[in-house]
Amino acid sequence: MNERKRFILQVIIAILISLTFLVFAINFLIMQKITEGLIALVITIILVIALITWLRKRYREIKAGIPQKDEREMKIISLAGLRSFLISIYWLLAISWYSDLGVEKFNLPQFRDISQAVSFGILGMAVFFGLSWLWYKRKENL
């Protein structure tokens, strides 16, 4: 896929994500949940501003002929994926330990249901990948 088609796809995805948050905000406001609606609206506005800034930067890079992914970026993503995968295994083991021993022996609060534990697992994996990516992005000798 060439850079121009990829950019158009990114614009479409950005618009769909923004519209999704806007629909949530409108639904909250219709249901008379003003606080939740305003929070969703503020998140939508921040998201739109961030996406417009990112898309403008990306468009300028395409016009200048700068590739979206170079060799260094691919290496950073590979190393970050490897590191976050290894950390995620221990994270999932910790969640498993917490749901079994932590609740029984230490009287810690238990998960509401299995989906809450899975959500914490996925959120942790995303955070670990982001932190690993930032770590390798700042390293100079890759």
Secondary structure, 3 states (H helix, E strand, C coil): CCHHHHHHHHHHHHHHHHHHHHHHHHHHHHCCCHHHHHHHHHHHHHHHHHHHHHHHHHHHHHHHCCCCCCHHHHHHHHHHHHHHHHHHHHHHHHHHHHHHHHHHHHCCCCCCCHHHHHHHHHHHHHHHHHHHHHHHHHCCCC
